[in-house]
Amino acid sequence: MIRVDAFLLALAVCSALGVVAAQHQARKLFSELEREQARAQGLDVEWGQLQLEQSTWAAHARVEKIARERIGMRPPARGQMISVGGPSVAAPPVARR
């Protein structure tokens, strides 16, 4: 009978240690999950800010202003053809109906 009692006591102690270890692991994982969720939220905020910044930098009016001021670009004259790497050539007249 003493052997059975000792075995049951050892089994209960092992079970209790297993429960403690499982709870500790669960708390560690939950803490890590919260940390990663906070990091993901921070990255979402940063992504939104970057999208806003990109839309600001790529605004048509801003690009056009920089093209005119820094590069000296201008819209082509009416009927003027634009060629890459060569001089501009006038477009042939358009037939009217």
C-alpha positions in Angstrom: 0.0 0.0 0.0 2.9 2.4 0.7 4.2 1.8 -2.8 0.9 2.8 -4.3 0.7 5.9 -2.1 4.2 6.9 -3.0 3.5 6.4 -6.7 0.3 8.5 -6.5 2.1 11.2 -4.5 4.9 11.3 -7.2 2.3 11.4 -9.9 0.5 14.3 -8.2 3.8 16.2 -7.7 4.7 15.7 -11.4 1.2 16.8 -12.5 1.4 19.9 -10.3 4.9 20.8 -11.8 3.5 20.3 -15.3 0.6 22.7 -14.5 3.0 25.3 -13.2 5.3 24.9 -16.2 2.4 25.1 -18.6 1.0 28.3 -17.0 4.5 29.9 -17.0 4.8 29.1 -20.7 1.3 30.4 -21.5 2.1 33.7 -19.6 5.4 34.1 -21.5 3.7 33.5 -24.9 0.9 35.9 -24.0 3.4 38.6 -23.1 5.2 38.1 -26.3 1.9 38.2 -28.2 1.1 41.6 -26.7 4.5 42.9 -27.5 4.2 41.9 -31.1 0.7 43.3 -31.4 2.0 46.7 -30.1 4.8 46.5 -32.6 2.3 45.7 -35.4 0.2 48.7 -34.4 3.3 50.9 -34.5 4.1 49.7 -37.9 0.6 50.3 -39.1 0.8 53.9 -37.9 4.2 54.3 -39.6 2.8 52.8 -42.9 -0.1 55.3 -42.8 2.4 58.2 -42.3 4.6 56.9 -45.2 1.5 56.7 -47.5 0.6 60.2 -46.6 4.1 61.4 -47.2 4.3 59.6 -50.6 1.0 61.2 -51.7 2.4 64.6 -50.7 5.7 64.1 -52.6 3.9 62.7 -55.7 1.2 65.4 -55.9 0.8 66.5 -59.5 1.1 70.2 -58.7 4.3 69.7 -56.8 5.9 67.6 -59.6 4.9 70.1 -62.2 6.3 73.0 -60.1 9.6 71.2 -59.7 9.7 70.4 -63.4 9.3 74.0 -64.3 11.6 75.6 -61.7 14.5 73.1 -61.3 14.6 71.4 -64.7 13.2 74.1 -66.9 10.5 71.9 -68.5 7.6 73.4 -70.2 4.6 72.0 -72.1 5.1 71.6 -75.8 3.6 74.2 -78.1 0.4 73.3 -79.9 1.3 71.0 -82.8 4.8 70.4 -81.6 6.0 66.7 -81.6 8.3 65.6 -78.8 11.1 63.2 -79.7 13.4 61.4 -77.3 17.1 62.2 -77.8 16.6 64.5 -80.8 15.3 67.9 -81.7 11.6 68.5 -81.7 9.9 68.3 -85.1 6.7 70.1 -86.0 3.7 67.8 -86.5 2.2 67.5 -90.0 -1.0 69.5 -90.4 -4.1 67.7 -89.4 -6.6 67.2 -92.2 -9.9 68.8 -91.5 -13.2 67.5 -92.6 
